Amino acid sequence: MAKQSLMWTALPNGVAADGSLRVSALLSPRLTPDADQILKPFSDLTDWPDTIRHSKFTIHYGAQSIGISGNQFAAHARVDNTIDVADSPTWTALFHKDTYVAGYVFVDHSTDRVMSYDTVAVHSLAQTLYSNLGRSTSDALPKISQILGDPDWQGLIDAVSAIDRGSTSDKTNLRDVDLQIARSKTKFTSATR
């Protein structure tokens, strides 16, 4: 028996002219087809624009909630149709009822390692560097000597230079991301032992 799950993700989409917040909704359908492996059993998706037009979305934020109909284009809280909206003739021309559906397969990434950096520290560093630079230059563009003479900027330049030296390809003399990741993994493995 075919099963579907529709996972919605709200994504910030800026601020409207009146100051209200805008949000985009990302849909990730998870379909488990029956033996035929076709779209037909998933009636919500065979004509998705029609499904949206007859749907109501409720957005919860803090203690407030707001409901928006899928065909509501004129109210304060509405579907944005300034560019366009999905239409049934185009959708059904692209996705026939016999469109192949491979099916959703869960992949467990809970043991994967993610190479990242401290975003809070980077934000703080950028804020400090640019705030100090803005204060020291008033309304003129900064001189290179101001940046190179600042110990905080020099620390950033030295750190980037060290990363570049440790991950530059001998063949191309360009940064080699695979080499950089391999070296970072080696450092991480050594540090965690």
Secondary structure by P-SEA (a helix, b strand, c coil): cbbbbbbbbbbbcccccccbbbbbbbbbbbcccccccccccccccccaaaaaaabbbbbbcccbbbbbcccccccccccccccccccaaaaaaacccccccccbbbbbcccbbbbbccaaaaaaaaaaaaaaaaaacccccccaaaaaacaaaaaaaaaaaaaaaaccccccccccaaaaaaaaaaaaaaaac
